[in-house]
Amino acid sequence: MDYFLKANKNLLTYSLIILVVIPIFGINFFISFLGNILLLLFLIPLLLVILIFIGLNSYKSKINQCDSCGSISVGLSENCMNCGASLQNITNNDQFDKKPSESTIDVKAEEVK
């Protein structure tokens, strides 16, 4: 009998836990516990995607484009590294800040003969 208890110690432990926990807490406890674990498995990747999205938007807001040469500058530098023009007057080139009338292009049609 002593050998049986040593060999099946894990089985005996888990069966005692199940026999004690199920009558006290019920099956709803196990269902909610497993549901919470599955919920965490789905929400952790979603949280990581949201954090990556916020990080990329933060990085995107620090990008400036020089009006003189068109080179791209990342960070808070005051002068363009390519041509040396001042970047202090440049705001981020967000299309959402401009009015639609300012961003349209006037096109004149000419007759081709």
N, C-alpha and C positions, 0 to 999 in steps of 0.2 A: 504494500500500500504506500509506503514511503517513497519507493521508486516511481510510482505512478504520479504522485504529487510533484516530485522534482521534474519529471519529464514533461508534464503538462501544466507547468506553472502559469504560462501566459494564457492558456485556454481557461484555466480555473479562475484566473484574475478577471478576464474579460466577461466570463459568464456570471461571476458574482456581481460585477458592476452592472451588467444588464439586468440581472434579477433584482437588484436593489434600486436602480435609477428609474427603470420603466414604471414600476408601480407608484413611485413617489412623484415623479415629474410627468409621466405619461408619454405617449408617442408624439404628441404635439411638440414637446421639447426637442426631440430628435429631428422632426421635420423642419422646425424653424431653425435649428442649428445648422442643418445641411443647406437650407435655403439661404441663410446668411453667408455661409462659406461660398456658395455658388454666386451670390450677389457680389461679393468682394472680388471674386475671380473675373467678373465681367466689368466691374467699376474701376478697378485699378488700371487696366489698359486705357479706359476712357479718360481717366484723370491724367495719365501720361500724355495722351494726345492733346488734351487741352493745355497742359503746361508747355508742350512743344509749340503749339500754335501761338500762345502768348509770348514765348521767347522769340519766335520768328518775327512777330509784329513789332516787338521791342527793337530787334536788330534792324528791321526795315525802316523804322522811324529815325535811325541815326545815319542813314545814307543821304548824302548831298551830292548834287550834280553841278559841276561848274558851268556857268552860263557862257564863259569865254571859249573854252576848248571842249567841253562836254565830258570830261573825265569824271569818274565817280570817286568820291571821298567818303570814307567811313570814319565816324567819330566826330570829335568836336574841334577839328583843326580849323585854324583861321584863314589859312592860305591854301590855294590849290597846289598840289605837289607837282603837277605837270607844267602849268604855265605861270604860277605865282599870283594869280588873281585873288582878290579878297573874296572869301566865302561868307563873310558876316552878313551881307545883305540878302543872301539866298535863303529862302525858306524851303522846306521840304516840298518836293514836287507832287503834292497830293492833288489829284484831280477833283477830290470832293470839296476842296476849299474854294475852288474857282467857280464863278458864275458861268452858266452855259453860254452866255453871249460873249464872254471873254475867250472861250476856248474854241470857238468856231472859226473856220477858215473861209474867207470870201473868195469865191471862184468866179472868174469872168469867162464867159463862153465867147469864142471867136469862131466865125464861119471859115471852114477849110475849103479852098477852091482847088 
